Amino acid sequence: MVAPYVCDVSLYLNNALKEGKEILLEGQLGTLKDPDHGIYPMVTSSSTLAGYGAVGAGLPPYEIKRIVTVVKAYSSSVGAGEFVSEIHDEEEAEELRKRGGDKGEYGATTGRPRRVGWLDLVATRYGCKVQGATQVAFTVIDALGYLDEIPVVVAYELDGERIDYFPSTTKLKRCKPIIEVLPGWKCDIRGIKEYDKLPENCRKYIEFAEKAVGVPFKMISNGPKREDIILR
């Protein structure tokens, strides 16, 4: 059954490039799981960066023209490790957790609750920079519709000083979040197909994050279905 699809992948893809075809490479894990640039030792075994996607596929790195980095409208984490924006109040965390993703922020196999936190703009900006992002897909923003106010991590406090860069893991352990609170929109935004029809405070939240990250937010996901996406 598999035999018809087995081939020299590098040759196949390079021939596709010569024919002017488009190739889509998909990464599984985020920047902070990268063994060189992530939160060591809570990382995976191989690089999670877009540039290494070309290497793995046998393509020259300069052939990657567009890098879409997926960013959640809040933060989540599986397992241990540094997590500056984490919500430590369990009741508050569970309230967000049960609304996240398509069936809540729980392990797909184990059902174990994932750690959740507010949007961390320091980590997001770093992740997009290391990936070389040309645009962002901003996802699960519909999960925040229940909040009167939405905290956002805009900087870190490291040993009494404010920093806006993502530090090494040894320093990250000592970082505390500096939070700015934005007004919520208090309604369900699922089903909205046009950006201008989103509530004003929702648009402000997106644009606040976009400005801080410095990469265009071209796609906004406001639901778990394939069609729940707004193109800007």
C-alpha positions as CSV (number, residue, x, y, z in Angstrom):
1,M,0.0,0.0,0.0
2,V,2.9,2.4,0.8
3,A,5.2,1.3,-2.0
4,P,3.8,3.7,-4.7
5,Y,4.7,6.6,-2.5
6,V,8.3,5.6,-1.7
7,C,10.9,7.6,-3.7
8,D,14.0,9.7,-3.6
9,V,12.3,12.6,-1.8
10,S,15.1,15.2,-2.4
11,L,15.0,14.4,-6.2
12,Y,11.2,14.5,-6.3
13,L,11.0,17.8,-4.6
14,N,13.8,19.5,-6.5
15,N,12.1,18.4,-9.8
16,A,8.9,19.9,-8.5
17,L,10.7,23.2,-7.9
18,K,12.0,23.1,-11.5
19,E,8.4,22.7,-12.7
20,G,7.3,25.7,-10.7
21,K,5.2,23.8,-8.2
22,E,4.6,24.9,-4.6
23,I,5.8,22.8,-1.7
24,L,4.4,22.9,1.8
25,L,6.6,21.8,4.7
26,E,4.9,21.5,8.1
27,G,6.7,21.6,11.5
28,Q,5.3,19.9,14.5
29,L,6.8,21.6,17.6
30,G,7.5,25.2,18.4
31,T,10.7,27.2,18.6
32,L,11.2,26.7,22.3
33,K,11.4,23.0,21.8
34,D,14.5,23.4,19.6
35,P,17.6,21.8,21.1
36,D,19.8,24.7,20.3
37,H,17.5,27.7,20.7
38,G,14.8,26.4,23.0
39,I,14.4,26.0,26.8
40,Y,17.1,23.3,27.3
41,P,16.8,20.6,28.6
42,M,13.0,20.6,28.0
43,V,13.5,20.2,24.2
44,T,13.1,17.6,21.5
45,S,15.8,15.7,19.7
46,S,16.0,17.6,16.4
47,S,15.6,21.2,15.3
48,T,12.1,22.6,15.1
49,L,13.1,25.7,13.1
50,A,11.9,26.3,9.5
51,G,15.4,26.5,8.1
52,Y,16.0,22.9,9.1
53,G,12.8,21.9,7.3
54,A,14.6,22.5,4.0
55,V,17.6,20.5,5.1
56,G,15.4,17.5,6.1
57,A,13.6,17.6,2.8
58,G,16.8,17.9,0.8
59,L,16.0,21.4,-0.4
60,P,18.3,24.4,-0.5
61,P,17.3,26.8,2.4
62,Y,17.0,29.8,0.0
63,E,14.0,28.0,-1.6
64,I,11.9,28.7,1.5
65,K,10.0,31.9,0.5
66,R,7.3,32.1,3.1
67,I,7.4,31.1,6.8
68,V,4.0,31.0,8.6
69,T,4.5,30.8,12.4
70,V,1.5,29.6,14.4
71,V,0.9,31.6,17.6
72,K,-1.8,30.9,20.1
73,A,-3.7,33.9,21.6
74,Y,-2.7,32.5,25.0
75,S,0.1,30.1,26.1
76,S,0.2,26.4,26.9
77,S,2.9,23.9,27.8
78,V,3.2,20.2,28.2
79,G,5.3,18.9,31.0
80,A,7.9,20.7,33.1
81,G,10.1,23.6,32.2
82,E,10.3,27.4,32.6
83,F,7.0,29.1,31.8
84,V,7.1,32.8,32.7
85,S,3.5,33.6,31.7
86,E,1.9,30.6,33.5
87,I,-1.4,31.1,35.5
88,H,-0.7,29.7,38.9
89,D,-4.2,30.1,40.3
90,E,-5.7,26.7,39.5
91,E,-9.3,27.9,39.3
92,E,-8.3,30.6,36.9
93,A,-6.1,28.3,34.9
94,E,-8.9,25.6,34.6
95,E,-11.3,28.2,33.3
96,L,-9.0,29.0,30.4
97,R,-7.9,25.4,29.9
98,K,-11.5,24.1,29.4
99,R,-12.1,26.6,26.6
100,G,-8.8,26.2,24.8
101,G,-8.1,24.1,21.6
102,D,-11.0,22.2,20.1
103,K,-11.7,20.0,23.2
104,G,-9.8,21.9,25.9
105,E,-6.1,21.9,26.8
106,Y,-5.8,18.3,27.9
107,G,-3.4,15.6,26.6
108,A,-4.9,13.8,23.6
109,T,-3.9,10.4,24.9
110,T,-3.6,10.8,28.6
111,G,-6.2,13.5,29.2
112,R,-3.7,15.2,31.5
113,P,-4.3,18.9,32.0
114,R,-1.8,21.1,30.2
115,R,-0.2,24.1,31.9
116,V,-1.7,27.3,30.6
117,G,-0.8,31.0,30.7
118,W,-1.4,34.4,29.1
119,L,0.1,35.5,25.8
120,D,3.8,36.0,26.2
121,L,5.0,38.6,23.7
122,V,8.6,38.3,24.7
123,A,8.7,34.6,23.9
124,T,6.5,35.0,20.8
125,R,8.8,37.8,19.4
126,Y,11.8,35.6,20.0
127,G,10.2,32.5,18.4
128,C,9.2,34.4,15.3
129,K,12.6,36.0,15.0
130,V,14.5,32.6,15.2
131,Q,12.0,31.0,12.8
132,G,12.5,33.9,10.3
133,A,8.7,34.3,10.2
134,T,7.3,36.2,7.3
135,Q,3.7,36.1,8.8
136,V,1.8,34.8,11.8
137,A,-1.3,32.6,12.0
138,F,-2.9,33.8,15.3
139,T,-5.1,31.0,16.7
140,V,-7.7,30.1,19.3
141,I,-8.6,33.7,20.0
142,D,-12.2,32.7,20.5
143,A,-11.2,31.0,23.8
144,L,-10.7,34.5,25.4
145,G,-14.2,35.7,24.8
146,Y,-15.3,35.1,28.4
147,L,-12.8,37.5,30.0
148,D,-13.6,41.1,31.1
149,E,-9.9,41.9,31.0
150,I,-7.0,40.0,29.4
151,P,-3.5,40.0,30.9
152,V,-0.6,40.0,28.4
153,V,3.1,39.6,29.2
154,V,4.9,42.5,27.6
155,A,8.3,42.2,29.3
156,Y,10.2,40.3,31.9
157,E,11.8,41.4,35.2
158,L,15.2,39.8,35.6
159,D,17.1,40.5,38.9
160,G,15.1,43.7,39.4
161,E,15.6,45.0,35.9
162,R,13.1,45.1,33.0
163,I,14.1,43.3,29.8
164,D,12.3,42.8,26.5
165,Y,14.5,40.0,25.1
166,F,14.2,36.3,25.7
167,P,17.2,35.3,27.9
168,S,19.1,32.0,28.2
169,T,17.5,29.2,30.3
170,T,19.6,29.9,33.4
171,K,18.4,33.5,33.4
172,L,14.8,32.6,32.4
173,K,14.5,30.7,35.7
174,R,14.8,34.0,37.5
175,C,12.4,36.0,35.3
176,K,9.1,37.3,36.5
177,P,6.3,38.5,34.1
178,I,5.6,42.2,33.5
179,I,1.9,42.3,32.6
180,E,-0.3,44.8,30.8
181,V,-4.0,44.3,30.9
182,L,-6.2,44.8,27.8
183,P,-10.0,45.1,27.8
184,G,-11.9,41.9,26.7
185,W,-14.8,41.8,24.2
186,K,-17.1,39.5,26.2
187,C,-18.8,37.7,23.4
188,D,-18.6,34.6,21.1
189,I,-16.7,35.5,17.9
190,R,-17.0,32.1,16.2
191,G,-18.6,32.2,12.8
192,I,-17.2,35.7,12.0
193,K,-15.6,35.6,8.5
194,E,-14.4,39.2,8.1
195,Y,-11.7,40.9,10.2
196,D,-13.6,44.3,10.3
197,K,-16.6,42.5,11.8
198,L,-14.7,41.3,14.9
199,P,-15.4,43.3,18.1
200,E,-13.3,46.4,18.4
201,N,-11.5,45.2,21.6
202,C,-10.7,41.9,19.8
203,R,-9.1,43.7,16.9
204,K,-7.2,45.9,19.4
205,Y,-5.8,42.8,21.1
206,I,-4.7,41.3,17.8
207,E,-3.1,44.6,16.7
208,F,-1.4,45.1,20.1
209,A,0.2,41.7,19.7
210,E,1.1,42.2,16.1
211,K,2.9,45.5,16.8
212,A,4.9,43.9,19.7
213,V,5.9,40.9,17.7
214,G,6.8,42.9,14.6
215,V,5.5,40.3,12.0
216,P,2.2,40.7,10.1
217,F,-0.7,38.7,11.5
218,K,-2.2,37.5,8.2
219,M,-4.5,34.7,9.5
220,I,-6.8,34.8,12.5
221,S,-8.3,31.5,13.7
222,N,-11.6,32.0,15.7
223,G,-12.7,28.4,16.0
224,P,-11.5,24.7,15.7
225,K,-12.9,24.0,12.3
226,R,-10.9,24.3,9.0
227,E,-13.2,27.1,7.8
228,D,-12.9,29.1,11.1
229,I,-10.2,31.4,9.8
230,I,-10.1,35.0,8.8
231,L,-7.6,36.2,6.2
232,R,-6.3,39.8,6.5
